[in-house]
């Protein structure tokens, strides 16, 4: 019996997904890309993202994606005229990467609009760059919950994108203003650096599976 589609999901337009096959060799160097959900100049989340390359295992490269601020507001009429070049470029970078790390603030218990807007655009690309893609999530907030509620909303969105979200270990960074140097924008808190390094190690193993 065939699979009946209840409604035309864009995910169903994916021709092939790399969901089976052999796991990659355990010593394959990995290339991760980072997406930041804040446009703020002094962003704590951007500070976390900048620290990632220095906290990664030696065989893992981590490079930033473009800013989500380069994307226009999603509008299907604009999409119908063609994808903006920033969207296409980010989609290609994600497709080529071994994994994506999303570092985001929480706005009103959810994902900032600028990040959701970027994800909405990227989800429309026919190449479906997130499908089957390993994704790790990190969040930072001056508050005491570290953005955990945004993480859960983001995980829900990643289900529709058919991404492979890393479950554990989670990285939520509460009271971020005490952990990032206000002058240098450097992540200085040793405990935070340590648990981010542990997540990156776990994420590398996850991406190789
Ligand atoms: C916030 N902030 C916030 N913080 C939080 O922990 N939970 C929340 O729900 C919200 N909601 C919220 C809404 C809006 C519109 C703004 C502007 C801010 C505070 C937020 O964590 C803080 O501004 C961070 O500094 C934002 O992250 P960046 O820009 O420093 O990375």
Boltz pocket constraint, residues with backbone or C-beta under 6 A from the ligand:
constraints:
  - pocket:
      binder: B
      contacts: [[A, 38], [A, 39], [A, 40], [A, 42], [A, 43], [A, 44], [A, 45], [A, 46], [A, 104], [A, 105], [A, 106], [A, 107], [A, 108], [A, 109], [A, 110], [A, 140], [A, 141], [A, 142], [A, 143], [A, 144], [A, 145], [A, 146], [A, 147]]
      max_distance: 6.0
